[in-house]
Amino acid sequence: MPEKYNDKEPVVALIGEFPPPGAGMAVQAEQLLKRFQQQSFSIIPIRTNSQFPAALRWLDSIRGLRGLFKWFLFLIQCTRIYQVNIIHIFSSSGLNYILFTFPPIFIGRILGKKIIINYHGGAAEEFFTKHPMLLKWSMKFVDELVVPSAFLQEIFSNMNQQAEIVPNIANVENFHFKNRESFSPLILSARNLTNVYNVKCAIDALSIIVKFYSDAKLLIAGDGPEKSNLIKQASLLGLEDKVVFMGNVDNEKMPQLYDQCDIFINTSNIDNMPGSILEAYASGLPVVSTNVGGIPYLVDDGISGLLTDADDAEGLAKHILYILDNPDRGVKMVAKGREKLLNLKWERVSKKWLEIYQRLS
């Protein structure tokens, strides 16, 4: 039987996705885990995206069975909750909330643990408006609701739930800030290839940009179910040699990719606080994005970047052309974007988490 925790010190079970793949919440969870472990802080990871052992890898090809077995592996890992006094759950909407937020809340409450829901994702309002009892039931047993942005704090406030803000970690120490006096039409998209991130819109925008800059290219770092459709779209638009599909790029290699490009494009339809925008800030790339979810809290339109409506390829192309034609404005936006990173440094974020952990222990 595992040793029980020391009541005087916080021992945390960190529940969430961990890389691979290296994106979104998984990166944030991994960074929190690694950085606290480096400080000899007692923190235990519990994966919601368990990896099959080699003998069972064949299950990855069977969708329903794969999900069932991974959920079973997750529940087995949840037995480690006995060892801690605080449960920190990286949570989001939909089936993720039901399968990976409810069980540890239930187990934790039975065992008398303190529970933190650390909610991420831009679909909170839609999801909890449709399922208000899920939120109401959860909050009865949760000690702290924590969100990474004022956008999500406002959404939960409108649903009569008080949330504390702890920003995402700006994992940017390894990114090289490149001083650019002008910008080439080499554009980077770094989102997964799913409908919600609408990378199709970036390809449509490129089809406009190439009419003015024939050497324009779009590098797409990411993978997902929409890849084949996006390849077909690029072909139909005659952009086969202009759109480069990089696949999933290791976190260690991403700084080189940002350094290689000159403009960052984000085309999501739903979003919260994309880490890729922070990486663009840290790399000296001007940001052009859709104006959705929490992005306006991160990008000040016309100051630290340029925003347009969701699915507005023409607007995105217009903004990119503006930066290419007015590099002095792009340089100023890059400087303002870099300033945004100051409040997201690990020292400030860790202090906020430690305050919450100490308060609950």
C-alpha positions, 0 to 999 in steps of 0.5 A, a space after each residue: 500500500 502506498 505511503 500516505 501524504 504528509 498533511 503539512 505539505 501539499 501533494 498534488 495529483 496532476 490529471 490531464 493530457 500529456 504529450 504526445 501530441 505536444 499541443 494545447 493543454 498537454 503542453 501546459 500540463 507537462 510544463 507544470 509537472 516538469 517545472 514543479 518536479 525540478 523544484 522537488 515539489 511533490 506532484 504525481 501525473 495521471 494521464 487521461 491519454 494513456 499510451 498502450 504498451 507495445 503488445 496492445 498497440 493494435 488497439 489504436 486502430 479500433 476507435 471505440 475499443 481504443 477509447 474504452 481501454 484508454 478510459 479503463 487505464 485512466 481509472 486504474 491510474 486514479 487509484 494514485 489519488 490515495 497518495 495525495 491531498 490535492 487533485 488538480 484536474 486539467 478540464 475541458 468541454 464535451 466528453 472530456 469533461 464527463 469521462 475525465 473530470 467527473 471520475 476524479 471528482 467522485 473518487 476525490 470527494 469519497 477520499 476527502 481530497 481537495 479538488 481544483 478544476 483547471 478549466 481550459 478551452 473556448 467552448 465553455 459557454 456553449 457546453 455548460 449552457 446546454 448542460 447546466 446541471 453538470 456544472 452545478 453538480 461539479 461545483 458542489 464538490 470542487 474547492 477551486 475553479 481556476 481558468 487561464 484567462 479573463 475571457 473564461 472568468 467572465 463566462 463562468 461569472 455569467 453562470 454564477 460561478 466564481 473562477 480565479 485566474 492563473 495564466 498559462 505558462 508562457 513556455 518561451 525560454 527556448 524561443 529566439 526573439 529575432 529582430 526583423 526590420 521587414 517581413 517576407 511572405 513566409 507564413 506559419 500556422 501551428 494548430 492541429 488540423 481539426 474543424 475547430 482550428 479551421 486551417 482551411 481558412 489559412 489556405 484560402 487566405 494564401 490564395 489571395 496573398 499569392 496574387 500580390 506576392 508570388 513567393 508567398 508560402 504557408 507552413 502548417 505545423 500540426 496534424 489531424 483528421 482534416 489533413 487529407 481535405 486540406 491537401 485536396 483544397 491546396 491542390 484545387 487552388 493550385 497551391 501544391 508548391 505553396 502549402 507545406 504540411 510539416 505534420 506534428 513537430 516536436 516541441 524542441 524543433 518549434 523554435 527553429 520553425 518560428 525563426 524560419 518564418 516571418 508572419 504567424 496566422 491563427 484561424 481558429 473558430 473557437 479558442 481560449 488562450 493559444 500558446 502558439 500565439 505566445 510562441 509567436 510573440 517570443 519569436 518576433 513574429 507579427 500575429 494575424 488571427 481570428 477574433 474569437 473566444 479569449 484571443 482579444 484578451 491576448 491580442 490587442 487589435 492594431 497594437 500587438 496583432 491584427 484581428 478579423 472575424 472567424 472564417 474571414 480569409 479575405 480579412 486575414 489576407 488583407 492584414 498579412 498584406 498590410 504587414 508586408 507593405 508596412 513593415 514599420 507597423 509590423 515591428 511595432 506590433 511585435 514589440 507590443 506582443 513581446 511585452 505581453 509575455 511578462 505576466 506569463 513567466 514561470 516565476 509569476 505563474 508558479 507563485 499563483 499555483 503555490 498560493 492555491 495549493 498552500 491554501 488548500 493543504 
